[in-house]
Amino acid sequence: MIDELDLAFDEHAERGRPRHRRGTRGGKKGSGKSGIAFLMAFILLAVLGGGVFFGYNKVKGFFVAADYDGPGTTPVQVTIEKNSTLTEIGNTLVDSDVVKSTKAFVNAADANPKGKNIQSGTYNLRKQMSAKNAVTALLDPKARITSGVTIKEGQTALQIYATLSKATKIPIADFQEAAKEPKALGIQDFWYNRRDKKPAATKSIEGFLFPDTYEFDPKLTAQQILETMVQRFMSVTTDMGFVDNVQKNLSVSPYEALITASLAQAEAGVPEDLPKVARVAYNRAYKANMPLEFDVTANYWLELNGKAAKHSGKLTAAEIDDPKNPYNTKSKRGLPLGPIDSPGKAALEGAMTPPAAGWLYFVAIDKQGHSVFTEDYAQHQRNITKACQNGVPLCG
């Protein structure tokens, strides 16, 4: 009896392994057929290969980046935003019909050794330029209309208006007029709340014009420029979690922390002292219940009245303790009416997270601006003597 499994195995073997028959012509005939089949297969592959090659060349044309030819047609101004990638720049140029495709622009920029050095700003270009010509134009300083306007940390609003006016040719009066409506510039009402039982300050833009380097489109108005700076302030403080951290970890409002940051920005001589000065301000205003006695608030009042600021050692007693000065910190306790300048990010961080310490006094100890801090008044007096010995103009 034949096992069905054996039979199946045998049949599989028969099909899988050719039987060799010696001396028969069938073997030679099969070899001939195999050779012909191989030749036919080779010819078929060659034909197919050639078709694929020519087909690829034809289809490839559909994937070449679309591009214009030549130097372009009608003039156009294009603004490249700060920190834009090459792709984002390409998209902007396509939107203005300067280049035909973002891909062509990116390819041209990659091919140029300086292609990644394109700066933000507003440029005089032409519509329908070749991508290569567009890259060349963007790297030409003569095509760039605007240059960066740098607002320094600690500048007051009046100083900022003067800086902006010089750079944009917009009258200072236009910035002053635009600043009268802080809410219209993007400052919400809650920013002016206080927890120290002092009456709400007159709403001012002071402190909200974030110091940075800006590229302003020449077509912007004074209001739009100030809006941009306020938006930058809101963006930075949001990323820092300034409002939430202050309200959660300190017994002050975000506005009081902003005031403190502006005081620290004006008083600290070196960045590492910013949080320490903020701590002194908090301690004196909220723990010791004593006047801050920060000379910088006297200088701020002088500036608001059209007078020049002075070094602390040159201020008169009447200027330091002017009863008409709403920012007076010589005889008035607590924080002043509002911010006295535009603090930078480091000052904001220092006011948001000041170090834990009992300091009540500080003084610049050297000409480099470093300060020493103490909670002991007698030690503070010794520090002042040492500062005078080091050439800091505080004595006589």
C-alpha positions as CSV (number, residue, x, y, z in Angstrom):
1,M,0.0,0.0,0.0
2,I,1.4,3.4,-0.9
3,D,1.2,6.1,1.7
4,E,-0.4,9.2,0.3
5,L,2.2,11.4,2.1
6,D,5.0,9.5,0.4
7,L,3.3,9.9,-2.9
8,A,2.9,13.6,-2.5
9,F,6.6,13.9,-1.5
10,D,7.7,11.9,-4.6
11,E,5.6,14.0,-6.9
12,H,7.1,17.1,-5.4
13,A,10.6,15.7,-5.9
14,E,9.8,14.9,-9.5
15,R,8.6,18.4,-10.2
16,G,11.4,20.1,-8.3
17,R,14.3,18.0,-9.6
18,P,14.8,17.4,-13.4
19,R,15.5,13.9,-14.5
20,H,18.7,13.4,-16.4
21,R,18.6,11.0,-19.3
22,R,21.9,10.1,-20.7
23,G,22.3,9.9,-24.5
24,T,19.1,11.4,-25.5
25,R,18.8,14.3,-27.8
26,G,16.2,15.8,-25.6
27,G,18.9,17.3,-23.4
28,K,20.6,19.2,-26.2
29,K,17.3,20.4,-27.6
30,G,16.4,21.8,-24.2
31,S,19.7,23.7,-24.0
32,G,18.9,25.3,-27.3
33,K,15.6,26.5,-26.2
34,S,17.1,27.8,-22.9
35,G,19.7,29.9,-24.9
36,I,17.0,31.4,-27.1
37,A,14.9,32.2,-24.0
38,F,17.9,33.8,-22.3
39,L,18.6,35.9,-25.4
40,M,14.9,37.0,-25.7
41,A,14.9,37.9,-22.0
42,F,18.1,40.0,-22.4
43,I,16.6,41.9,-25.4
44,L,13.4,42.5,-23.5
45,L,15.2,43.9,-20.5
46,A,17.3,46.1,-22.7
47,V,14.2,47.5,-24.3
48,L,12.5,48.0,-21.0
49,G,15.6,49.6,-19.5
50,G,15.9,52.0,-22.3
51,G,12.2,52.9,-22.0
52,V,12.6,53.5,-18.3
53,F,15.7,55.7,-18.9
54,F,14.0,57.8,-21.5
55,G,10.8,57.9,-19.5
56,Y,12.8,59.1,-16.4
57,N,14.4,61.9,-18.4
58,K,11.0,63.0,-19.6
59,V,9.3,62.8,-16.2
60,K,12.2,64.4,-14.4
61,G,11.4,67.6,-16.2
62,F,8.2,67.8,-14.3
63,F,10.1,67.9,-10.9
64,V,12.6,70.6,-11.8
65,A,12.1,73.7,-9.6
66,A,10.1,76.4,-11.5
67,D,12.2,79.5,-11.9
68,Y,12.1,82.9,-13.7
69,D,14.9,84.1,-16.0
70,G,16.9,87.3,-15.7
71,P,17.1,90.3,-13.4
72,G,13.4,90.8,-13.0
73,T,10.7,93.4,-14.0
74,T,9.0,96.0,-11.8
75,P,10.5,97.1,-8.5
76,V,9.0,95.8,-5.3
77,Q,9.8,96.1,-1.6
78,V,9.9,92.9,0.5
79,T,10.3,92.5,4.2
80,I,12.2,89.5,5.6
81,E,11.2,88.8,9.1
82,K,13.7,88.2,11.9
83,N,15.0,84.6,12.3
84,S,13.4,83.4,9.0
85,T,14.6,80.1,7.5
86,L,15.5,79.9,3.8
87,T,12.2,78.2,3.2
88,E,10.3,81.0,4.9
89,I,12.2,83.6,3.0
90,G,11.4,81.7,-0.2
91,N,7.7,81.7,0.7
92,T,7.8,85.4,1.3
93,L,9.4,86.0,-2.1
94,V,6.9,83.8,-3.9
95,D,4.1,85.7,-2.2
96,S,5.5,88.9,-3.7
97,D,6.1,87.3,-7.1
98,V,9.9,87.9,-6.8
99,V,10.8,84.3,-7.4
100,K,8.7,81.6,-9.1
101,S,9.1,78.8,-6.5
102,T,10.4,78.4,-3.0
103,K,12.4,75.3,-4.2
104,A,14.3,77.3,-6.8
105,F,15.2,80.0,-4.2
106,V,16.4,77.4,-1.6
107,N,18.5,75.6,-4.2
108,A,20.1,78.9,-5.3
109,A,20.8,79.9,-1.7
110,D,22.3,76.5,-1.0
111,A,24.5,76.9,-4.1
112,N,25.8,80.3,-2.9
113,P,28.6,80.2,-0.3
114,K,27.0,83.1,1.6
115,G,23.4,82.0,1.0
116,K,22.8,81.4,4.7
117,N,23.9,84.9,5.6
118,I,20.7,86.7,4.4
119,Q,19.6,89.1,7.1
120,S,16.2,90.3,8.1
121,G,15.0,93.7,6.9
122,T,13.2,95.4,4.1
123,Y,14.8,95.1,0.6
124,N,14.4,96.7,-2.8
125,L,13.9,93.8,-5.2
126,R,12.2,93.2,-8.5
127,K,9.3,91.0,-9.5
128,Q,10.0,87.8,-11.5
129,M,13.7,87.6,-10.8
130,S,15.7,84.4,-11.2
131,A,16.3,82.7,-7.9
132,K,20.0,83.2,-8.3
133,N,19.6,86.9,-8.9
134,A,17.2,87.2,-5.9
135,V,19.8,85.6,-3.6
136,T,22.5,87.9,-4.9
137,A,20.3,91.0,-4.3
138,L,19.4,89.9,-0.7
139,L,23.1,89.6,0.0
140,D,23.8,93.1,-1.3
141,P,23.8,95.7,1.5
142,K,22.7,98.4,-0.9
143,A,19.4,96.6,-1.5
144,R,18.6,96.6,2.2
145,I,16.5,99.6,3.2
146,T,16.3,99.1,6.9
147,S,19.0,98.2,9.4
148,G,18.5,97.0,12.9
149,V,17.2,99.5,15.5
150,T,18.6,98.5,18.9
151,I,16.8,99.5,22.1
152,K,19.0,99.0,25.1
153,E,18.1,97.7,28.4
154,G,17.2,100.4,30.9
155,Q,16.2,103.0,28.3
156,T,13.2,105.1,29.3
157,A,10.2,105.6,27.0
158,L,11.4,109.1,26.1
159,Q,14.9,107.8,25.2
160,I,13.3,105.0,23.1
161,Y,11.1,107.5,21.2
162,A,14.2,109.5,20.3
163,T,16.1,106.3,19.2
164,L,13.1,105.2,17.1
165,S,12.6,108.7,15.6
166,K,16.3,108.9,14.5
167,A,16.1,105.5,12.8
168,T,12.6,105.8,11.2
169,K,12.4,109.6,10.6
170,I,9.0,109.5,12.4
171,P,8.6,112.5,14.7
172,I,9.0,111.9,18.4
173,A,5.5,113.5,18.9
174,D,3.9,110.7,16.9
175,F,5.3,108.1,19.3
176,Q,4.2,110.1,22.3
177,E,0.7,110.4,20.9
178,A,0.5,106.7,20.2
179,A,1.7,105.8,23.7
180,K,-1.3,107.6,25.3
181,E,-3.5,104.5,24.8
182,P,-1.6,101.5,26.2
183,K,-4.5,99.2,25.8
184,A,-4.7,99.9,22.1
185,L,-1.0,98.8,21.9
186,G,-1.8,95.5,23.5
187,I,-1.4,96.1,27.3
188,Q,-4.3,94.5,29.2
189,D,-5.8,96.3,32.2
190,F,-4.7,93.6,34.7
191,W,-1.1,94.7,34.2
192,Y,-1.7,97.8,36.2
193,N,-3.1,96.1,39.3
194,R,-1.2,96.4,42.5
195,R,-1.4,94.4,45.8
196,D,0.5,96.9,48.0
197,K,-2.7,98.9,48.7
198,K,-1.3,101.9,46.8
199,P,-3.7,103.5,44.3
200,A,-3.5,102.3,40.8
201,A,-0.9,104.1,38.8
202,T,-1.7,106.2,35.8
203,K,-1.6,103.8,32.9
204,S,1.7,104.3,31.1
205,I,3.6,102.4,28.4
206,E,6.8,102.7,30.5
207,G,8.3,99.3,31.1
208,F,6.5,97.6,28.3
209,L,8.7,98.5,25.4
210,F,10.9,95.5,25.3
211,P,14.6,96.2,24.7
212,D,15.8,94.3,21.6
213,T,17.1,94.8,18.0
214,Y,14.2,95.3,15.7
215,E,13.8,95.4,11.9
216,F,10.9,97.8,11.2
217,D,9.2,98.0,7.8
218,P,9.5,101.6,6.5
219,K,5.7,101.7,6.0
220,L,4.9,101.1,9.7
221,T,3.4,103.9,11.7
222,A,4.5,105.0,15.2
223,Q,1.6,103.1,16.7
224,Q,2.5,99.9,14.8
225,I,6.1,100.1,15.9
226,L,5.1,100.5,19.5
227,E,2.6,97.6,19.1
228,T,5.5,95.4,17.8
229,M,7.6,96.2,20.9
230,V,4.7,95.6,23.3
231,Q,4.0,92.3,21.6
232,R,7.7,91.4,22.1
233,F,7.4,92.2,25.8
234,M,4.3,90.0,26.0
235,S,5.9,87.1,24.1
236,V,9.1,87.2,26.3
237,T,7.2,87.4,29.6
238,T,4.8,84.6,28.5
239,D,7.7,82.3,27.6
240,M,9.2,83.0,31.0
241,G,5.9,82.4,32.8
242,F,6.4,85.8,34.4
243,V,2.8,86.5,35.4
244,D,2.1,83.0,36.8
245,N,5.4,82.7,38.6
246,V,5.2,86.1,40.3
247,Q,1.6,85.5,41.4
248,K,2.4,82.0,42.7
249,N,5.7,82.6,44.4
250,L,5.8,86.2,45.5
251,S,3.3,88.3,47.4
252,V,3.3,91.0,44.8
253,S,1.5,91.7,41.5
254,P,3.1,91.3,38.1
255,Y,3.1,95.1,37.8
256,E,5.0,95.5,41.1
257,A,7.5,92.9,39.9
258,L,7.9,94.9,36.6
259,I,8.5,98.1,38.6
260,T,11.1,96.2,40.7
261,A,12.8,94.9,37.5
262,S,13.0,98.4,36.1
263,L,14.6,99.6,39.4
264,A,17.1,96.8,39.3
265,Q,17.9,97.5,35.7
266,A,18.7,101.1,36.6
267,E,20.6,100.4,39.8
268,A,22.7,97.3,39.0
269,G,26.1,97.9,37.5
270,V,26.6,94.3,36.3
271,P,24.1,91.6,35.2
272,E,24.8,89.2,38.2
273,D,23.6,91.9,40.6
274,L,20.1,92.3,39.0
275,P,18.4,89.7,41.2
276,K,20.2,90.9,44.3
277,V,19.0,94.5,43.8
278,A,15.5,93.2,43.3
279,R,15.7,91.4,46.6
280,V,16.8,94.6,48.4
281,A,13.8,96.4,46.8
282,Y,11.4,93.7,48.0
283,N,12.9,93.6,51.5
284,R,12.7,97.3,52.0
285,A,9.3,97.8,50.5
286,Y,7.5,94.8,51.9
287,K,9.4,93.5,54.9
288,A,11.2,96.4,56.6
289,N,8.6,99.0,55.6
290,M,11.2,101.5,54.8
291,P,11.9,103.9,51.9
292,L,13.8,102.4,49.0
293,E,16.1,105.4,48.8
294,F,17.0,104.6,45.2
295,D,18.6,107.7,43.5
296,V,17.5,106.5,40.0
297,T,13.9,107.5,40.7
298,A,15.1,111.1,41.2
299,N,16.9,111.0,37.9
300,Y,13.8,109.6,36.2
301,W,11.8,112.6,37.4
302,L,14.5,115.0,36.2
303,E,14.2,113.4,32.7
304,L,10.4,113.7,32.7
305,N,10.9,117.4,33.4
306,G,13.3,117.8,30.5
307,K,16.5,117.9,32.7
308,A,19.6,115.8,32.4
309,A,20.3,112.8,34.6
310,K,23.1,113.0,37.1
311,H,25.4,110.5,38.8
312,S,24.1,109.6,42.3
313,G,27.0,111.5,44.0
314,K,26.0,114.7,42.1
315,L,22.3,114.8,42.9
316,T,21.3,117.4,45.4
317,A,19.3,116.7,48.5
318,A,16.4,118.7,47.1
319,E,16.5,116.6,43.9
320,I,16.6,113.3,45.8
321,D,13.8,114.2,48.1
322,D,11.6,116.4,45.9
323,P,8.0,116.3,47.4
324,K,6.5,116.9,44.0
325,N,8.1,113.8,42.6
326,P,5.5,111.0,42.5
327,Y,8.5,108.6,42.0
328,N,10.2,109.8,45.2
329,T,11.7,106.9,47.1
330,K,13.7,108.9,49.5
331,S,10.9,109.8,51.9
332,K,8.0,107.8,50.5
333,R,7.8,104.2,51.5
334,G,7.2,101.3,49.1
335,L,7.6,101.0,45.4
336,P,7.2,104.1,43.2
337,L,4.3,105.0,41.0
338,G,5.3,102.8,38.1
339,P,8.3,101.4,36.1
340,I,11.1,103.9,35.4
341,D,12.6,102.2,32.3
342,S,12.3,99.2,30.0
343,P,14.0,96.2,31.8
344,G,15.6,93.4,29.8
345,K,15.0,89.7,30.2
346,A,17.7,89.2,32.9
347,A,16.2,92.0,35.0
348,L,12.7,90.5,34.6
349,E,14.0,87.1,35.6
350,G,15.7,88.6,38.6
351,A,12.5,90.3,39.8
352,M,10.6,87.1,39.2
353,T,13.0,84.8,41.1
354,P,15.1,86.9,43.5
355,P,17.5,85.1,45.8
356,A,16.5,84.4,49.4
357,A,18.4,86.9,51.6
358,G,17.8,89.6,54.2
359,W,19.8,92.4,52.4
360,L,18.6,95.9,53.0
361,Y,21.6,97.9,51.7
362,F,24.0,97.9,48.7
363,V,26.5,100.1,47.2
364,A,28.7,100.0,44.1
365,I,32.1,99.0,45.4
366,D,34.3,99.5,42.3
367,K,34.5,101.3,39.0
368,Q,33.4,98.2,37.2
369,G,30.0,98.5,38.8
370,H,30.0,95.5,41.2
371,S,28.0,96.0,44.3
372,V,28.2,94.6,47.8
373,F,25.1,93.7,49.8
374,T,24.4,93.6,53.5
375,E,21.6,93.8,56.0
376,D,23.8,95.5,58.6
377,Y,23.8,99.3,58.5
378,A,27.2,99.7,60.1
379,Q,28.7,97.3,57.6
380,H,27.0,99.3,54.8
381,Q,28.8,102.4,56.0
382,R,32.1,100.6,55.9
383,N,31.3,99.5,52.4
384,I,30.7,103.1,51.3
385,T,34.1,104.1,52.7
386,K,35.7,101.3,50.8
387,A,33.9,102.4,47.6
388,C,35.2,105.9,48.0
389,Q,38.7,104.6,48.4
390,N,38.2,102.6,45.2
391,G,37.4,105.8,43.3
392,V,33.6,105.5,43.2
393,P,32.3,109.1,43.2
394,L,30.2,108.9,46.4
395,C,32.2,110.9,48.9
396,G,32.9,114.7,49.2
